[in-house]
Amino acid sequence: MAFGGPLTITTPTDTQVVITRQFDAPRHLVFACYTQPALIRRWLNGAEGWIMTECEFEARVGGKYRYVWKAPSGYVMAMGGVIREIEPVERVVSAEIFEDDWTGGETISRLELEEMAEQTTLINTITYSSKEARDGALSTPMADGMEFGFKKLDVVLTEIVQE
């Protein structure tokens, strides 16, 4: 199984970022890796040296989620939110906020998974509260961090297929 390609980021509006990434796995497995805490912990554990210390995800409308990471320096970063829509294997829409609120308030994440020939294209549209918040997020190493996690997700998907 080949690893998926790198992510792309576009900015279709002044407040949105769209992340697109392909995975060499069927979408039901990608969806599971986004909605099952035991699988989330295997790939969404932060940048090199970071560890995920908390992972909760209630896969239902109105369900809450919370992720906490700890850096090698001891810095702790946490985020959480509420699931607004969930369509198994196709879509998860959530409101989210970082506890130190570096994104300028609540963001809305619309994760969509499209499958073709057992490959899944992930399209995550993130809507920020303002252009300044979006630009602030884009000025961080967000893309590098996301791709780091997606490469781990590639490995987890390969392992799941072989299990």
RAFENRA-V61122 format. One line per field, one symbol per residue. phi: phi as a letter, one per 20 degrees, with the letter a starting at -180 (. if undefined). A space follows every 10 residues. Layout:
phi = ???
//
This chain:
phi = .efffffccc cfcfddcddc bdceafffff gffecdgfeg gfcednfgnf ceebbcbeeb fnfdbbcccc egfogdccba rcfebbcgmd bcdbebbefe lfemofdddd eccddblmdd decdeddefa ffffffffee fgfffffgff fffgffffff fef
//
